[in-house]
Amino acid sequence: MGRSCSSSTPSCRAPRPTCASARAPTGADPDRSVRMSYEGKFPRGLVIRLFAYLVAGHLFAAFLYLLFALGAE
């Protein structure tokens, strides 16, 4: 008799695309691989500037806190 095919049997499921099969052909879009590599990353200069502003902002806030704490005495 014929076997019934359910989605849980490995032989009936469609194969999942792998990274190699999901990529576009080489000649289709040469900038696609560059865009994919930068898609989840921030530029290094932006990260450094953000960190510097974060540190400077906290130092300025601490200075203001110190001024108000000493002024209240």
C-alpha positions in Angstrom: 0.0 0.0 0.0 1.1 3.6 -0.5 2.4 5.5 2.5 0.7 8.6 3.6 2.9 11.6 3.5 2.9 14.0 6.4 4.9 17.1 7.0 6.9 15.4 9.7 8.4 12.7 7.6 11.8 13.7 6.2 11.2 12.3 2.7 8.1 14.5 2.2 9.5 17.8 3.4 10.9 20.2 0.8 14.7 20.7 1.2 15.7 23.8 3.1 17.8 26.3 1.1 21.4 26.4 2.2 23.6 29.5 2.2 25.1 28.5 -1.2 21.7 27.9 -2.8 20.1 31.0 -1.4 22.8 33.3 -2.9 22.2 35.2 -6.1 24.2 34.2 -9.2 27.6 35.8 -9.4 26.8 38.1 -12.2 23.4 39.2 -10.9 24.4 41.9 -8.4 28.1 42.3 -7.5 27.3 44.7 -4.6 24.9 42.3 -2.9 27.7 40.4 -1.0 29.1 43.7 0.2 25.7 44.9 1.4 25.1 41.6 3.1 28.4 41.8 5.0 27.6 45.3 6.3 23.9 44.7 6.9 24.2 43.9 10.6 27.2 46.0 11.5 27.7 49.6 12.6 30.6 51.5 11.1 33.6 51.6 13.4 33.8 55.4 13.5 30.2 55.6 14.6 30.7 53.1 17.4 33.8 55.0 18.7 32.0 58.4 18.5 28.9 57.0 20.2 31.1 55.6 23.0 33.0 59.0 23.4 29.7 60.9 23.5 28.3 58.4 26.1 31.4 58.9 28.3 31.5 62.7 27.9 27.7 62.9 28.6 28.1 60.9 31.8 31.1 63.0 32.9 29.1 66.2 32.3 26.2 64.8 34.2 28.5 63.9 37.1 30.0 67.4 37.1 26.5 69.0 37.2 25.5 66.6 40.0 28.6 67.6 41.9 27.8 71.3 41.4 24.3 70.9 42.7 25.4 68.7 45.6 28.0 71.2 46.8 25.7 74.1 46.2 23.0 72.6 48.4 25.3 72.5 51.4 
